[in-house]
Amino acid sequence: AECSWESGGGLVQVGGSLRLSCAASGETLRMYRMAWFRQAPGKEREHVAAISWSGGSTYYADSVKGRFTISRENAKNMVYLQMNSLKPEDAAVYLCGADRSLAVVSAMSVYDIDYWGKGTQVTVSQ
């Protein structure tokens, strides 16, 4: 199983929106907790959002709460991150990750992730 790819990144102006997608290949990830992380140059990878296998529970970092929405379509093995009201500090490479544990949705570290996508660049211009 793997997070085969992310898409939807690009250049957007401050205040704009982007929708990121993550597709999983191989073994279905529908029973996995899924997450989005981001990494800006020179900074550590930061947890942004997470969603339970059912989609019924979500978690957001304070920095994105109220602006970002994580969702999933298990039938399609897809996970999404809708990003609104983008700020310059949101610029980073965004990566999706899959966690095989059945832990409750909460703040996560990179060590919680079993499978990583390759990432998609998000650039926010003034």
SVG drawing of the C-alpha trace seen along z (x, -y; Angstrom):
<svg xmlns="http://www.w3.org/2000/svg" viewBox="-19 -41 36 46">
<polyline fill="none" stroke="black" stroke-width="0.4" points="0.0,0.0 1.2,-3.5 0.0,-7.0 0.7,-7.1 0.4,-10.7 -0.8,-14.1 -2.1,-16.7 -3.7,-20.1 -0.8,-22.2 0.2,-25.3 0.5,-29.1 -2.3,-31.0 -2.6,-34.6 -3.1,-35.4 -6.7,-34.8 -7.2,-32.2 -8.1,-28.6 -6.7,-25.2 -7.9,-21.7 -5.3,-19.0 -6.0,-15.3 -4.2,-12.2 -4.7,-8.8 -3.8,-5.5 -2.8,-2.5 -2.4,1.1 -4.1,2.2 -7.1,0.2 -6.4,-2.5 -10.1,-2.9 -9.4,-1.5 -6.4,-3.8 -6.2,-7.1 -5.1,-9.6 -3.3,-12.9 -1.8,-15.9 1.5,-17.3 3.5,-20.2 7.1,-21.1 8.5,-24.6 12.2,-25.0 14.4,-24.8 11.6,-23.8 10.4,-20.5 7.5,-18.6 4.3,-19.9 1.1,-18.1 -1.8,-20.0 -4.9,-17.8 -6.1,-14.2 -9.2,-12.2 -10.5,-8.9 -11.1,-5.9 -14.8,-6.6 -14.4,-10.3 -16.4,-11.0 -13.6,-12.5 -11.2,-15.2 -8.3,-17.1 -6.7,-20.4 -3.7,-22.3 -4.5,-25.6 -2.7,-27.4 -5.3,-26.1 -8.4,-25.6 -11.4,-27.3 -9.6,-27.6 -8.7,-24.0 -11.0,-21.0 -9.9,-17.4 -12.2,-14.8 -12.1,-11.4 -13.9,-9.1 -13.1,-5.5 -14.8,-4.1 -12.2,-5.9 -9.3,-5.5 -9.0,-9.3 -8.2,-11.9 -8.6,-15.7 -7.5,-18.9 -9.6,-22.0 -7.5,-25.1 -9.2,-28.5 -8.1,-31.9 -4.5,-31.0 -1.7,-32.9 2.0,-33.3 2.9,-31.1 0.9,-28.2 3.4,-27.9 5.1,-24.5 5.3,-21.1 2.1,-19.2 2.3,-15.5 -0.4,-13.0 0.3,-10.1 -1.5,-6.9 -1.4,-5.5 -2.4,-1.8 -3.2,-2.2 -6.7,-2.6 -5.7,-5.5 -8.2,-8.3 -7.8,-11.3 -5.5,-13.8 -2.2,-15.7 0.3,-13.4 4.0,-13.2 5.9,-12.0 6.6,-8.8 2.9,-7.9 2.9,-7.7 3.4,-4.3 3.1,-5.4 3.9,-8.8 3.0,-10.5 5.6,-12.3 4.2,-15.8 2.8,-18.7 4.1,-22.2 1.8,-25.1 3.0,-28.6 1.2,-31.6 2.0,-35.0 1.3,-38.5"/>
</svg>
